[in-house]
Amino acid sequence: MDWIQIFSNAAQELISPTTAAYALAALGLAIHFGYTGLLNFGQAGFMALGAYGYAISILSFGFPVWGAVLIGIAASVVFALILGIPTLRLRADYLAIVTIAAAEILRLTFTTNTFADITGSASGLQGYKGGFADLNPIPSGTYGFGPFTYNAYDWWIRIVGWGLVVLLALVTWLIMRSPWGRVIKGIREDEDAVRALGKNVYSYKMQSLILGGVYGTLGGMIFILPRSVVPANYQTSLTFFVYAILLLGGAATILGPVIGSVIFWVLLSFFSGFVARAVEAGWLPFMSQVQAGQLRFILVGIAIMLIVIFRPQGIFGNKKELAFVK
């Protein structure tokens, strides 16, 4: 059992672009669910719009990086409006049903052969990273130490991804301390009381849905910079992973989604490496490598379940913030 390699691979997830992308998506869900009380089960759809909006803008229309980012954000705003206009005046469960269905419709639309020339169908898209790489100020070469040794491009992705996480975490902290944030948290606790004070609850919910969706869209863009855009990555399970991250760290917190993402991906990488090598070493003779790949999710689920049992408010959460979850 190569423990050094297992721990080395797990340590890399501490600053990986994937961890940063999920942290951004979880921050968006913190605004939706943790602070506003919106049951959005379609965060995968917002991430897919960010990924495809960025890639298609560059590959099909020749947009620069900043233009592609704006197109992805604009697409997510339109998506939020389409979801929110018919549902935000209704009960929370209607939004949950609509968002999970809309995200799956988006994924199937990107998968269909009808738009294969633009979306790449099930094969996805690649070849859109050149503009982002051209912005890299780091000289060519390999930098770092131990498991954190990467080339210039990989460091550039990590710097941009985690810089964005820090920036949006700060923005979230500031807006939640503002009058707008206090109204948002009031809606979570009792929207009728907020409405009685003369606030337009529908408008505030829509603003929250758009803002959190933009966070997820930016996370979707970071997610594809080290890999290709593949529609299979945006299944419903992605949203459930983001919710697991959110609840692990604390739903109505700033640091919770970030630390939750780090813990989730470190655990997933650790158990993935451990189980695969345990099968190779004959420790689990009754299990194949394919089965071992699924076992890692079970072990991560058990680890998260134990944390939730003994720390139901999440690592950084406050029990007072559990009023809505109850």
Stockholm file with secondary structure:
# STOCKHOLM 1.0

chainA/1-326         MDWIQIFSNAAQELISPTTAAYALAALGLAIHFGYTGLLNFGQAGFMALGAYGYAISILSFGFPVWGAVLIGIAASVVFALILGIPTLRLRADYLAIVTIAAAEILRLTFTTNTFADITGSASGLQGYKGGFADLNPIPSGTYGFGPFTYNAYDWWIRIVGWGLVVLLALVTWLIMRSPWGRVIKGIREDEDAVRALGKNVYSYKMQSLILGGVYGTLGGMIFILPRSVVPANYQTSLTFFVYAILLLGGAATILGPVIGSVIFWVLLSFFSGFVARAVEAGWLPFMSQVQAGQLRFILVGIAIMLIVIFRPQGIFGNKKELAFVK
#=GR chainA/1-326 SS CCHHHHHHHHHHTTSCHHHHHHHHHHHHHIIIIIIICCCCCCHHHHHHHHHHHHHHHHHTTCCCHHHHHHHHHHHHHHHHHHHHHHHTTSCHHHHHHHHHHHHHHHHHHHHSGGGHHHHCGGGCBCCCCHHHHHTCCSCSSEEEETTEEEEHHHHHHHHHHHHHHHHHHHHHHHHHTSHHHHHHHHHHHHHHHHHHTTCCHHHHHHHHHHHHHHHHHHHHHHHHTTSCBCGGGGSHHHHHHHHHHHHHHCTTCSHHHHHHHHHHHHHHHHHHHHHHHHHHTTSCTTCCHHHHHHHHHHHHHHHHHHHHHHCTTCSSCCGGGGGTTC
#=GC SS_cons         CCHHHHHHHHHHTTSCHHHHHHHHHHHHHIIIIIIICCCCCCHHHHHHHHHHHHHHHHHTTCCCHHHHHHHHHHHHHHHHHHHHHHHTTSCHHHHHHHHHHHHHHHHHHHHSGGGHHHHCGGGCBCCCCHHHHHTCCSCSSEEEETTEEEEHHHHHHHHHHHHHHHHHHHHHHHHHTSHHHHHHHHHHHHHHHHHHTTCCHHHHHHHHHHHHHHHHHHHHHHHHTTSCBCGGGGSHHHHHHHHHHHHHHCTTCSHHHHHHHHHHHHHHHHHHHHHHHHHHTTSCTTCCHHHHHHHHHHHHHHHHHHHHHHCTTCSSCCGGGGGTTC
//
